């Protein structure tokens, strides 16, 4: 049976921790920052964990 290929687009966007959690960066931080408060931009810096069925799908696409 052939090896399962990694989805490279997903591999660039998500990170799997040693314990198996799926992490992603938050959106709305690239441009148009003048209209957003400093605290909001600071909170958007944070890396967020993905849970549930979506995390399971991402792990499968990455070969975990």
C-alpha positions as CSV (number, residue, x, y, z in Angstrom):
1,X,0.0,0.0,0.0
2,X,1.5,3.5,-0.9
3,X,2.4,6.0,1.7
4,X,-0.2,8.8,2.5
5,X,1.0,12.2,1.3
6,X,1.0,15.2,3.6
7,X,-1.3,18.1,2.5
8,X,1.4,20.8,2.3
9,X,-1.1,23.7,2.4
10,X,-2.4,22.4,5.7
11,X,1.2,21.7,7.0
12,X,2.1,25.4,6.5
13,X,-1.0,26.7,8.4
14,X,-1.2,24.3,11.4
15,X,1.2,22.9,14.0
16,X,0.8,19.7,16.0
17,X,2.1,19.7,19.5
18,X,3.9,16.7,21.1
19,X,0.7,15.9,22.9
20,X,-1.3,15.9,19.7
21,X,-3.1,19.3,20.0
22,X,-3.6,21.3,16.7
23,X,-2.6,24.9,16.8
24,X,-3.4,27.7,14.4
25,X,-2.7,31.5,14.1
26,X,-5.6,33.9,14.2
27,X,-6.8,36.0,11.3
28,X,-7.5,39.8,11.0
29,X,-4.0,40.8,11.8
30,X,-2.4,41.4,8.4
31,X,-3.6,44.9,7.4
32,X,-6.1,47.6,8.3
33,X,-4.7,47.7,11.8
34,X,-5.4,51.4,12.5
35,X,-9.1,50.6,13.1
36,X,-8.3,47.9,15.7
37,X,-7.4,48.6,19.3
38,X,-4.0,47.7,20.7
39,X,-5.5,45.2,23.1
40,X,-7.4,43.5,20.2
41,X,-4.2,43.3,18.1
42,X,-2.3,41.9,21.1
43,X,-5.0,39.2,21.5
44,X,-4.9,38.3,17.9
45,X,-1.1,37.5,18.2
46,X,-2.1,34.5,20.3
47,X,-1.9,31.0,18.8
48,X,-5.2,29.1,19.3
49,X,-6.0,25.5,19.7
50,X,-8.5,23.8,17.4
51,X,-10.8,21.2,19.0
52,X,-13.3,18.7,17.9
53,X,-14.0,17.2,14.5
54,X,-12.1,19.9,12.6
55,X,-8.9,19.0,14.5
56,X,-9.4,15.4,13.7
57,X,-9.7,16.2,9.9
58,X,-6.5,18.3,10.0
59,X,-4.6,15.5,11.7
60,X,-5.8,13.0,9.1
61,X,-4.7,15.3,6.3
62,X,-1.3,15.7,7.9
63,X,-0.8,11.9,8.3
64,X,-1.3,11.6,12.1
